[in-house]
Amino acid sequence: MKSTRYHPNIGQWNVWVPRDISAMTNSCVVIPCTFMYPSGIRPYRGIHGIWYFGQPYPQLFPPVVFKSRTDIVHESYKGRTKLLGDLHQKNCTLLISNIGTEHSGRYYFRADLGGANIYTYPDFSELKVLDQPNIDIPEEIVADENLELTCYAPDNCPENSPEIQWMYTDYLPEPEYTTDYVEESNTAVLSNTLSFIPRPMHNGQLLGCRVFYPNTTLVYERLISLDIKYAPRSVWVNVSAEVMEGTSVTLHCEVDSNPPPRISWLFGEEELLWDTASNVSLSLDDVRPAQEGIYTCVGDNGYGAMNTSMYLAVSYPPREPVVNGSLTVLEGSSVSLHCSTQGGPAPTLTWLKNGELVGTITAEQLSVLELLEITPQDDGLYRCLAENEHGRASSSLNITVEYAPVFLEESKCTVVREGVQCVCIATGNPEPTIEFFLPDKNITINDTDGRYNYYTHTDGHTSTGMIKLREKGERLGNGAVNVHCSISNMYGSESVHLELQQEKKYMMAVIVGTIGGVAVIAFIIAAVRYVGHNNKKENGNPGQDLVSKLENPALYYSAVKKDKQNLRKKVLKTELLGSKFNSILEESTGEEGDYQSVGSLADLERQELNYAALEFLGGRSRDGGASGRGDERSDYSEIKAK
């Protein structure tokens, strides 16, 4: 509170009034006042005084608050003012009762000593009429730091003295109250100080100060909202989310702090967005797998910083796996097949060979298939299959195994009707070359001459060579055919002597066929005799014996004109028996029957049958020589009809 002081010097006009003074509405206020005038002046007809409001110059016609000569005052002050001081004692103290806010302003005192000795003092007292108490609030209230709030009430009305109370303090942690009374230059102020340590939770809370005058109805209140500054104490973001590739997602961040923070969204170290607000949202459109990762929201308001992170997972089908290129490897070596891919969630990787599972199923982004000591069976198409809940993808490679040639079990010689057939089958990579070795010749290409037919065929890694010998060929001492087969490629070669594996079986078929043929011939002879005998009886030649004329030949036909119908029936039965025999032979031996009846129905139309030729393996010559096996020229026995 300021005041105007004077110094008693001769020839000077001085006044003392409080520079500032306050009062509550509807109460009263006393403005202390003391004045001086030059000592050489003798008051004429006493000393009078006037209080003006707002202006010190009468010519501007300021409102008159009080005038000692008359009761004429401004209407707003009628009945409200009174001079408490004695002007003759140079005391100009003024009492204003039942004041209102409209009475706030500057008050000037004018001394009237009579005649020309009238003087308006330029110093003034400024009155503030309050309708609520004053609260002294620090410019900045920081959380967790001690805070003092002071409530003031003027005590410048002698009729009543105020009291002060704090309101809405129940939630405060351990509040303390201190009362103080300040009096200076005849003005007084009552104060009450509230002390406590605010927390962030108290931000925005209401506090109140109440001023009242006992035994009156005068009550004054003021409410304030606490503006407590505090660092971010929580940062809320979305929970970790999973979105499909190509869709959109919005990430929300809300920070609790005062004042509002600078919020920024970070992806890794890159700042994507920032704003000064209590919440900020980050929108991501057409999300790609590269945007999967950790997103961090940071709040910083100068009093502190805080951040929270979330993980954004992007779901998408597996990408096409990356695998080795196709490989060509040598048998016995080892190789590692690598398969890597990406997908969300991480896909499983499965190795397949020609559609069959090989190795193990892994749930990692890299799968390695180890093939150790590779064999030809490892040759084929390998496919790496990547799968997750959103789809599948695969990549393939070929492994070609190169190896030295190997004979297959089917390599052998067999006896056939034309002679001997030798087959040589081998597998290898590159496909092997097949050579046949005869005692006097090597055969390597498709060829035909008087002794043999030869050809080769390749199917993948398998080569087949076949030679047909039209003669039985040279036989060794153990009965095997003297044919060798050689196979070779860039990794090796091998030779084998081909054995006649089916000769015994074929001989059995020949023997059984020979016996069957003899039986058929015997049956035919018997049929002919029977027919001839009946014909002689009918022709009157019963004494001639047909059988006696068959001395040495194996077959005899007689053309008989009579009863030709009966003879046709008998011969037809003979042909049917021959066909049935061939079928039985084929079922029992597995060899194709090659035996035909020596006569047919058509032959009966001929008058003569000169000869018939049959093959008898192991038969004897006409002159009683050794069997056909010992003499190549005696493979056929000739039977002539006389």
DAPESUL-V84394 format. One record per backbone hydrogen bond with DSSP energy under -1.0 kcal/mol. CO is the residue of the C=O (numbers start at 1). NH is the residue of the N-H. E is the energy in kcal/mol with one decimal. If there is no record, write none. Layout:
co;nh;e
CO;NH;E
CO;NH;E
This chain:
co;nh;e
2;19;-2.8
2;20;-1.2
7;9;-1.9
9;12;-1.4
14;36;-3.5
16;34;-1.9
17;4;-2.6
19;126;-3.0
21;128;-2.4
23;130;-3.3
24;27;-1.8
27;99;-2.1
29;96;-2.6
31;94;-2.0
33;92;-1.7
34;16;-3.9
36;14;-1.3
38;41;-1.6
48;112;-3.4
49;68;-2.4
50;110;-2.9
51;65;-3.5
51;66;-1.2
52;108;-2.2
57;60;-1.7
58;61;-2.3
63;53;-1.9
64;74;-3.2
66;51;-2.9
74;77;-2.4
77;80;-2.3
80;97;-2.9
82;95;-3.3
86;89;-1.4
86;91;-2.3
87;90;-2.0
90;35;-1.8
93;84;-1.9
93;85;-1.5
94;31;-3.0
95;82;-2.0
96;29;-2.2
99;26;-3.7
100;103;-2.0
101;104;-1.4
105;127;-3.2
106;54;-2.8
107;125;-1.9
108;52;-2.9
109;121;-2.2
110;50;-2.1
111;119;-2.6
112;48;-3.0
113;44;-4.2
114;117;-1.8
116;118;-2.1
117;113;-2.9
119;111;-2.8
125;107;-2.0
126;21;-2.3
127;105;-1.6
128;23;-2.3
130;25;-2.8
134;152;-3.2
136;150;-1.4
141;229;-4.0
142;145;-1.6
147;196;-1.9
149;194;-3.7
150;136;-3.7
151;192;-2.1
152;134;-1.1
153;190;-3.4
156;30;-1.3
163;212;-2.1
165;210;-3.5
167;208;-1.9
169;172;-1.1
176;195;-2.8
178;193;-3.9
180;191;-3.1
182;189;-2.8
184;187;-1.8
187;184;-3.2
188;155;-2.6
189;182;-3.0
190;153;-2.8
191;180;-2.8
192;151;-2.8
193;178;-2.1
194;149;-2.9
195;176;-2.3
196;147;-2.9
198;144;-3.3
199;202;-2.1
200;203;-1.6
202;205;-2.4
205;226;-3.0
207;224;-3.0
208;167;-3.9
209;222;-1.9
210;165;-2.5
211;220;-3.9
212;163;-2.2
213;216;-1.5
218;213;-2.0
220;211;-4.0
222;209;-2.5
224;207;-2.5
226;204;-3.7
229;143;-3.2
230;258;-2.1
234;256;-2.5
236;254;-2.6
241;313;-3.0
243;315;-3.4
244;247;-1.9
247;287;-3.0
249;284;-3.2
251;282;-3.3
253;280;-2.2
254;236;-3.3
256;233;-2.7
258;230;-2.6
261;277;-1.5
262;300;-1.2
263;275;-2.1
264;298;-2.6
265;272;-2.9
265;273;-1.1
266;296;-2.8
267;270;-1.8
270;267;-2.9
273;265;-2.9
275;263;-3.1
278;255;-2.7
280;253;-1.5
282;251;-3.6
284;249;-2.5
287;246;-3.2
288;291;-2.3
289;292;-1.8
293;312;-2.9
294;268;-1.0
295;310;-2.5
296;266;-3.2
297;308;-1.9
298;264;-2.2
299;306;-2.2
300;262;-2.8
304;301;-1.7
306;299;-3.3
308;297;-2.9
310;295;-2.9
311;241;-1.2
312;293;-1.9
313;243;-2.7
315;245;-2.6
316;344;-2.2
322;340;-1.8
327;400;-3.0
329;402;-3.0
330;333;-2.1
333;374;-3.3
335;371;-3.0
337;369;-2.8
339;367;-2.8
340;322;-3.1
342;319;-3.0
344;316;-2.0
348;387;-2.0
349;362;-2.2
350;385;-3.2
351;358;-2.6
352;383;-3.2
353;356;-2.2
356;353;-3.4
362;349;-3.1
365;341;-1.5
367;339;-2.1
369;337;-3.0
371;335;-2.5
374;332;-3.4
375;378;-2.1
376;379;-1.6
380;399;-2.6
381;354;-2.5
382;397;-2.5
383;352;-2.8
384;395;-1.6
385;350;-2.3
386;393;-2.2
387;348;-2.7
388;391;-1.5
391;388;-2.5
393;386;-3.4
395;384;-3.0
397;382;-3.2
398;327;-2.6
399;380;-2.1
400;329;-2.7
402;331;-2.7
403;429;-1.7
406;427;-2.4
408;411;-1.8
412;423;-3.5
413;501;-1.2
414;421;-3.4
419;416;-2.4
420;469;-3.4
421;414;-2.7
422;467;-2.7
423;412;-1.9
424;465;-3.0
425;408;-2.7
426;463;-3.0
427;406;-2.5
429;403;-1.4
433;488;-1.2
435;486;-3.0
436;443;-3.1
437;484;-2.1
441;438;-3.4
443;436;-2.6
447;454;-2.5
451;470;-3.0
452;449;-2.3
453;468;-3.0
454;447;-1.4
455;466;-2.5
457;464;-3.4
459;462;-1.8
461;428;-2.2
462;459;-3.2
463;426;-2.5
464;457;-2.7
465;424;-3.3
466;455;-2.1
467;422;-3.1
468;453;-1.7
469;420;-2.1
474;482;-1.6
476;479;-1.5
480;476;-2.0
481;483;-1.8
483;498;-2.3
484;437;-3.0
485;496;-2.6
486;435;-2.6
487;494;-2.5
488;433;-2.9
489;492;-1.4
492;489;-2.5
494;487;-3.2
496;485;-3.0
499;413;-2.3
499;501;-1.5
502;506;-1.8
503;507;-2.4
504;508;-2.4
505;509;-1.8
506;510;-2.1
507;511;-2.7
508;512;-2.8
509;513;-2.3
510;514;-2.6
511;515;-2.7
512;516;-2.4
513;517;-2.4
514;518;-2.6
515;519;-2.4
516;520;-2.2
517;521;-2.4
518;522;-2.8
519;523;-2.1
520;524;-2.2
521;525;-2.8
522;526;-2.4
523;527;-2.0
524;528;-2.6
525;529;-2.8
526;530;-2.3
527;531;-2.1
528;532;-3.0
529;533;-2.8
530;534;-1.8
531;535;-2.1
532;536;-2.4
533;537;-1.7
534;538;-1.8
535;539;-1.9
536;541;-2.9
547;550;-1.5
549;551;-1.2
563;567;-1.4
564;568;-2.0
565;569;-1.5
566;570;-1.7
567;571;-2.4
568;572;-2.3
569;573;-1.7
570;574;-1.6
571;575;-2.1
572;576;-2.0
573;577;-2.0
574;578;-2.0
575;579;-2.1
576;580;-2.3
577;581;-2.0
578;582;-1.9
579;583;-1.9
580;584;-2.1
581;585;-2.5
582;586;-2.2
583;587;-2.0
584;588;-2.0
585;589;-2.0
586;590;-1.9
602;605;-1.6
603;606;-1.6
610;641;-2.0
612;639;-1.4
614;637;-1.5
616;619;-1.6
621;624;-1.8
627;630;-1.1
627;631;-1.1
631;634;-1.7
637;614;-1.1
639;612;-2.1
